[in-house]
Amino acid sequence: MSRSARLIQIMQYLRSRRPPVQASAIAEEMQVSVRSIYRDIDSLRSAGARIDGEAGFGYTLVEDPALPPMMFSQDEMEALVLGLREVIEVADPVLADAANNALSKLQAVLPERLRDRLEHSVLYAKRFHVRPEIRIDVSALRLATREERAIDIRYCDAVNAATERRVQPLAIIFMDQTLMLIAWCQMRNDFRAFRLDRIEAMILSDESFRPKRAGLLREYFALQAAANAACMSGGSW
């Protein structure tokens, strides 16, 4: 890890830990000597970070120059906290870790009065259903979706019939008991929804379907809305 990258990591470590943070703990996390951490703290202070404390007493990040101050209403802050806590509970490990970092960054930039309210937020999110194991790399699937790259998958349906197909990933939907991939299936030449826990293998291809994702996704949701409307109309008295 380069020194500049380590400085960024130290700032994030200070944001995410309850102060005061001991230099020895930072050194262990960064896998460098405590003396190196002392020099890094001095460098961060020179760059504008307000870090209270000194060697032997631990450090507290008072003001973070990398993030602008923010003001939220109580309801806005509760909504942000609830959303991030929900992601921490339901997402794959990479996305959950990102949400946890985002929550610590939010806490770092709030004024002390709002920071206290964030720490003692009355809203929490919990997942009570254990989801089936997902064997593919969900972060790689998100990357393919963002970059609009087709993927090759081996999919096993509800009756254990396996098929191999190339699909264009459009969106991942987090549901109560499973994650669903909405995609354009080239084998069926139609939209399909795939449970991520039933995808046995996935390979990113070099085939790009840019810039079709947004249009295809709008079409999919329009079809779903029309189907729902027709269902409700047919069931009315």
Sine and cosine of phi, psi and omega as CSV:
sin_phi,cos_phi,sin_psi,cos_psi,sin_omega,cos_omega
0.00,0.00,0.76,-0.65,0.03,-1.00
-0.95,0.32,0.30,-0.95,-0.03,-1.00
-0.91,0.41,-0.63,0.78,0.01,-1.00
-0.89,0.45,-0.65,0.76,0.05,-1.00
-0.91,0.41,-0.60,0.80,0.01,-1.00
-0.91,0.41,-0.62,0.79,0.02,-1.00
-0.88,0.47,-0.65,0.76,0.04,-1.00
-0.90,0.44,-0.67,0.74,0.01,-1.00
-0.91,0.42,-0.59,0.81,0.03,-1.00
-0.90,0.43,-0.67,0.74,0.04,-1.00
-0.87,0.50,-0.70,0.72,0.00,-1.00
-0.91,0.41,-0.60,0.80,0.02,-1.00
-0.90,0.44,-0.67,0.74,0.03,-1.00
-0.91,0.41,-0.58,0.81,0.01,-1.00
-0.92,0.40,-0.60,0.80,-0.20,-0.98
-1.00,-0.09,-0.06,1.00,-0.01,-1.00
-0.92,-0.39,0.53,-0.85,0.04,-1.00
-0.95,0.32,0.81,-0.59,-0.04,-1.00
-0.97,0.25,0.33,-0.94,-0.07,1.00
-0.98,0.20,0.55,-0.84,-0.04,-1.00
-0.98,-0.20,0.84,-0.54,-0.04,-1.00
-0.95,0.30,0.61,-0.79,0.03,-1.00
-0.87,0.50,-0.56,0.83,-0.01,-1.00
-0.90,0.43,-0.59,0.81,0.03,-1.00
-0.93,0.37,-0.65,0.76,0.03,-1.00
-0.91,0.41,-0.68,0.73,-0.01,-1.00
-0.88,0.48,-0.65,0.76,0.01,-1.00
-0.91,0.41,-0.65,0.76,0.01,-1.00
-0.91,0.42,-0.65,0.76,-0.05,-1.00
-1.00,0.05,-0.17,0.99,0.00,-1.00
0.87,0.49,0.72,0.69,0.09,-1.00
-0.72,-0.70,0.04,-1.00,0.00,-1.00
-0.98,0.21,0.38,-0.93,0.06,-1.00
-0.88,0.48,-0.60,0.80,0.02,-1.00
-0.88,0.48,-0.60,0.80,0.05,-1.00
-0.90,0.44,-0.60,0.80,0.02,-1.00
-0.91,0.41,-0.64,0.77,0.05,-1.00
-0.85,0.53,-0.70,0.71,0.01,-1.00
-0.91,0.41,-0.62,0.79,0.01,-1.00
-0.91,0.42,-0.66,0.75,0.02,-1.00
-0.88,0.48,-0.67,0.74,0.05,-1.00
-0.88,0.48,-0.64,0.77,0.02,-1.00
-0.91,0.41,-0.65,0.76,0.02,-1.00
-0.91,0.41,-0.63,0.77,0.06,-1.00
-0.90,0.45,-0.66,0.76,0.02,-1.00
-0.90,0.44,-0.48,0.88,-0.01,-1.00
-0.99,0.12,-0.08,1.00,0.08,-1.00
0.89,-0.45,-0.10,1.00,0.01,-1.00
-0.96,0.27,0.75,-0.66,0.07,-1.00
-1.00,-0.02,0.97,-0.26,-0.03,-1.00
-0.85,-0.53,0.93,-0.37,0.04,-1.00
-0.99,0.15,0.39,-0.92,0.07,-1.00
0.95,-0.31,0.05,-1.00,-0.01,-1.00
-0.39,-0.92,0.09,-1.00,-0.03,-1.00
-0.81,0.58,0.76,-0.65,0.03,-1.00
1.00,-0.06,-0.27,0.96,-0.05,-1.00
-0.89,-0.45,-0.22,0.98,-0.01,-1.00
1.00,-0.04,0.22,-0.97,-0.10,-1.00
-0.83,-0.56,0.54,-0.84,0.05,-1.00
-0.78,-0.63,0.82,-0.57,0.05,-1.00
-0.98,0.17,0.93,-0.36,-0.05,-1.00
-1.00,-0.01,-0.67,0.74,-0.02,-1.00
-0.59,-0.81,0.75,-0.66,-0.09,-1.00
-0.96,-0.27,0.93,-0.36,-0.03,-1.00
-0.95,0.31,-0.24,0.97,-0.05,-1.00
-0.99,0.17,-0.29,0.96,-0.06,-1.00
-0.81,-0.58,0.75,-0.66,0.00,-1.00
-0.95,0.30,0.46,-0.89,0.06,-1.00
-0.90,0.43,0.56,-0.83,0.00,-1.00
-0.79,-0.61,0.48,-0.87,0.08,-1.00
-0.80,-0.60,0.80,-0.60,0.03,-1.00
-0.80,-0.60,0.51,-0.86,0.19,-0.98
-0.95,0.31,0.23,-0.97,0.00,-1.00
-0.86,0.50,-0.69,0.73,-0.02,-1.00
-0.92,0.38,-0.63,0.78,0.05,-1.00
-0.88,0.48,-0.68,0.73,-0.02,-1.00
-0.92,0.39,-0.66,0.75,0.03,-1.00
-0.89,0.47,-0.63,0.77,0.00,-1.00
-0.90,0.43,-0.68,0.73,0.02,-1.00
-0.90,0.44,-0.71,0.70,-0.01,-1.00
-0.89,0.45,-0.71,0.70,-0.01,-1.00
-0.88,0.47,-0.69,0.72,0.00,-1.00
-0.88,0.48,-0.71,0.71,-0.01,-1.00
-0.93,0.37,-0.63,0.77,0.04,-1.00
-0.91,0.41,-0.55,0.83,0.06,-1.00
-0.90,0.43,-0.68,0.73,0.02,-1.00
-0.90,0.44,-0.66,0.75,0.03,-1.00
-0.85,0.52,-0.60,0.80,-0.04,-1.00
-0.98,0.21,-0.64,0.77,-0.22,-0.98
-0.96,-0.28,-0.26,0.97,-0.15,-0.99
-1.00,0.05,0.15,-0.99,0.10,-0.99
-0.93,0.36,0.29,-0.96,-0.12,-0.99
-0.82,0.57,-0.63,0.77,-0.03,-1.00
-0.91,0.41,-0.72,0.69,-0.01,-1.00
-0.94,0.34,-0.59,0.80,0.04,-1.00
-0.90,0.44,-0.65,0.76,0.03,-1.00
-0.91,0.41,-0.62,0.78,0.04,-1.00
-0.90,0.44,-0.65,0.76,0.03,-1.00
-0.91,0.42,-0.63,0.78,0.04,-1.00
-0.90,0.44,-0.64,0.76,0.06,-1.00
-0.91,0.41,-0.65,0.76,0.02,-1.00
-0.89,0.46,-0.62,0.78,0.02,-1.00
-0.91,0.42,-0.64,0.77,0.01,-1.00
-0.94,0.35,-0.58,0.82,0.06,-1.00
-0.92,0.40,-0.66,0.75,0.04,-1.00
-0.87,0.50,-0.69,0.72,0.01,-1.00
-0.89,0.46,-0.58,0.82,-0.07,-1.00
-0.93,0.37,-0.48,0.87,-0.10,-0.99
-0.99,-0.14,-0.12,0.99,-0.01,-1.00
-0.98,0.20,0.55,-0.83,0.16,-0.99
-0.86,0.51,0.37,-0.93,-0.12,-0.99
-0.83,0.56,-0.64,0.77,-0.03,-1.00
-0.89,0.46,-0.71,0.71,0.01,-1.00
-0.96,0.28,-0.51,0.86,0.03,-1.00
-0.88,0.47,-0.63,0.77,0.02,-1.00
-0.91,0.41,-0.62,0.78,0.03,-1.00
-0.92,0.39,-0.59,0.81,0.03,-1.00
-0.90,0.43,-0.71,0.71,-0.02,-1.00
-0.88,0.47,-0.49,0.87,-0.06,-1.00
-0.92,-0.40,0.56,0.83,0.03,-1.00
-0.83,0.55,0.59,-0.81,-0.05,-1.00
-1.00,0.02,-0.07,1.00,-0.06,-1.00
-0.96,-0.29,0.73,-0.69,0.03,-1.00
-0.71,-0.71,0.36,-0.93,0.05,-1.00
-0.82,-0.57,0.74,-0.67,0.01,-1.00
-0.72,-0.69,0.57,-0.82,0.07,-1.00
-0.95,-0.33,0.84,-0.54,-0.06,-1.00
-0.97,-0.24,-0.27,0.96,0.04,-1.00
-1.00,-0.09,0.75,-0.66,0.06,-1.00
-0.99,0.11,0.87,-0.48,-0.03,-1.00
-0.98,0.21,0.50,-0.86,0.10,-0.99
-0.87,0.49,0.46,-0.89,-0.03,-1.00
-0.90,0.43,0.71,-0.71,0.08,-1.00
-0.98,-0.21,0.84,-0.55,-0.12,-0.99
-1.00,-0.06,-0.27,0.96,0.00,-1.00
-1.00,-0.02,0.24,-0.97,0.03,-1.00
-1.00,0.10,0.97,-0.26,-0.08,-1.00
-0.92,0.38,-0.53,0.84,0.03,-1.00
-0.91,0.43,-0.58,0.81,0.06,-1.00
-0.93,0.37,-0.59,0.81,0.06,-1.00
-0.91,0.41,-0.66,0.75,0.06,-1.00
-0.88,0.48,-0.66,0.75,0.02,-1.00
-0.87,0.49,-0.72,0.70,0.02,-1.00
-0.88,0.48,-0.62,0.79,0.00,-1.00
-0.92,0.39,-0.72,0.69,0.01,-1.00
-0.89,0.45,-0.66,0.75,-0.06,-1.00
-1.00,0.09,-0.03,1.00,0.03,-1.00
0.83,0.56,0.82,0.58,0.05,-1.00
-0.91,-0.41,0.74,-0.68,0.04,-1.00
-0.92,0.40,0.45,-0.89,0.02,-1.00
-0.78,-0.62,0.50,-0.87,0.12,-0.99
-0.98,-0.20,0.80,-0.60,-0.04,-1.00
-0.80,-0.61,0.45,-0.89,0.21,-0.98
-0.94,-0.33,0.90,-0.44,-0.14,-0.99
-0.89,-0.46,0.70,-0.71,0.01,-1.00
-0.91,-0.42,0.89,-0.46,-0.10,-0.99
-0.99,0.13,-0.18,-0.98,-0.12,-0.99
-0.91,0.42,-0.40,0.92,0.01,-1.00
-0.96,-0.26,0.34,0.94,0.06,-1.00
0.92,0.40,0.39,0.92,0.11,-0.99
-1.00,0.08,0.85,-0.53,-0.08,-1.00
-0.99,-0.14,0.65,-0.76,0.09,-1.00
-0.70,-0.71,0.45,-0.89,0.11,-0.99
-0.91,-0.41,0.76,-0.65,-0.09,-1.00
-0.48,-0.88,0.36,-0.93,0.11,-0.99
-0.97,-0.24,0.76,-0.65,-0.02,-1.00
-0.76,-0.65,0.37,-0.93,0.09,-1.00
-0.97,-0.26,0.96,-0.27,-0.08,-1.00
-0.94,0.34,0.78,-0.62,-0.06,-1.00
-0.94,-0.33,-0.62,0.79,-0.04,-1.00
-0.23,-0.97,0.44,-0.90,0.11,-0.99
-0.92,-0.39,0.81,-0.58,-0.02,-1.00
-0.94,-0.33,0.82,-0.58,0.03,-1.00
-1.00,0.03,0.92,-0.39,0.02,-1.00
-0.95,-0.30,0.09,-1.00,-0.12,-0.99
-0.85,0.53,-0.72,0.69,-0.11,-0.99
-0.90,-0.43,0.02,1.00,0.00,-1.00
-0.33,-0.94,0.20,-0.98,0.13,-0.99
-0.94,-0.33,0.68,-0.73,-0.04,-1.00
-0.88,-0.47,0.67,-0.74,0.12,-0.99
-0.98,-0.19,0.85,-0.53,0.12,-0.99
-1.00,-0.06,0.80,-0.60,-0.11,-0.99
-0.51,-0.86,0.33,-0.94,0.18,-0.98
-1.00,-0.09,0.88,-0.48,-0.07,-1.00
-1.00,-0.02,0.87,-0.49,-0.03,-1.00
-0.96,0.29,-0.42,0.91,0.03,-1.00
-0.95,0.31,-0.65,0.76,-0.01,-1.00
-1.00,-0.06,-0.19,0.98,-0.05,-1.00
0.81,0.59,0.73,0.69,-0.05,-1.00
-0.29,-0.96,0.16,-0.99,0.07,-1.00
-0.96,0.28,0.58,-0.82,0.08,-1.00
-0.60,-0.80,0.46,-0.89,0.10,-0.99
-0.91,-0.41,0.78,-0.62,-0.05,-1.00
-0.87,-0.49,0.76,-0.65,0.14,-0.99
-0.96,0.29,0.77,-0.64,-0.06,-1.00
-0.90,0.43,-0.52,0.86,-0.01,-1.00
-0.95,0.30,-0.19,0.98,0.04,-1.00
-0.98,-0.18,-0.01,1.00,0.09,-1.00
-1.00,0.09,0.93,-0.37,-0.09,-1.00
-0.99,0.15,-0.49,0.87,0.00,-1.00
-0.43,-0.90,0.45,-0.89,-0.03,-1.00
-0.53,-0.85,0.70,-0.71,0.06,-1.00
-0.76,-0.65,0.76,-0.65,0.08,-1.00
-0.97,0.23,0.76,-0.65,0.02,-1.00
-0.99,-0.11,0.09,-1.00,0.07,-1.00
-1.00,-0.04,0.01,1.00,-0.03,-1.00
-0.98,0.21,0.82,-0.57,0.02,-1.00
-0.98,-0.20,0.65,-0.76,0.13,-0.99
-0.89,-0.46,0.35,0.94,0.09,-1.00
-0.90,0.44,0.66,-0.75,0.05,1.00
-0.95,-0.30,0.77,0.64,-0.14,-0.99
-1.00,0.03,-0.29,0.96,-0.19,-0.98
-0.84,0.54,-0.76,0.65,-0.07,-1.00
-0.88,0.47,-0.69,0.72,0.00,-1.00
-0.91,0.41,-0.68,0.74,0.03,-1.00
-0.89,0.45,-0.64,0.77,-0.01,-1.00
-0.92,0.39,-0.64,0.77,0.06,-1.00
-0.88,0.47,-0.67,0.74,0.01,-1.00
-0.89,0.45,-0.67,0.74,0.00,-1.00
-0.87,0.49,-0.75,0.66,-0.03,-1.00
-0.93,0.38,-0.53,0.85,0.06,-1.00
-0.91,0.41,-0.67,0.75,0.05,-1.00
-0.90,0.44,-0.65,0.76,0.02,-1.00
-0.91,0.42,-0.67,0.74,0.01,-1.00
-0.90,0.44,-0.66,0.75,0.02,-1.00
-0.91,0.42,-0.65,0.76,0.02,-1.00
-0.91,0.42,-0.65,0.76,0.03,-1.00
-0.91,0.42,-0.66,0.75,0.00,-1.00
-0.90,0.43,-0.65,0.76,0.01,-1.00
-0.91,0.41,-0.61,0.79,0.01,-1.00
-0.91,0.42,-0.69,0.72,0.00,-1.00
-0.92,0.38,-0.63,0.78,0.01,-1.00
-0.91,0.41,-0.65,0.76,0.01,-1.00
-0.93,0.36,-0.40,0.92,-0.03,-1.00
-0.99,-0.10,0.00,1.00,-0.02,-1.00
-0.99,0.15,0.36,-0.93,-0.01,-1.00
-0.99,0.10,0.00,0.00,0.00,0.00
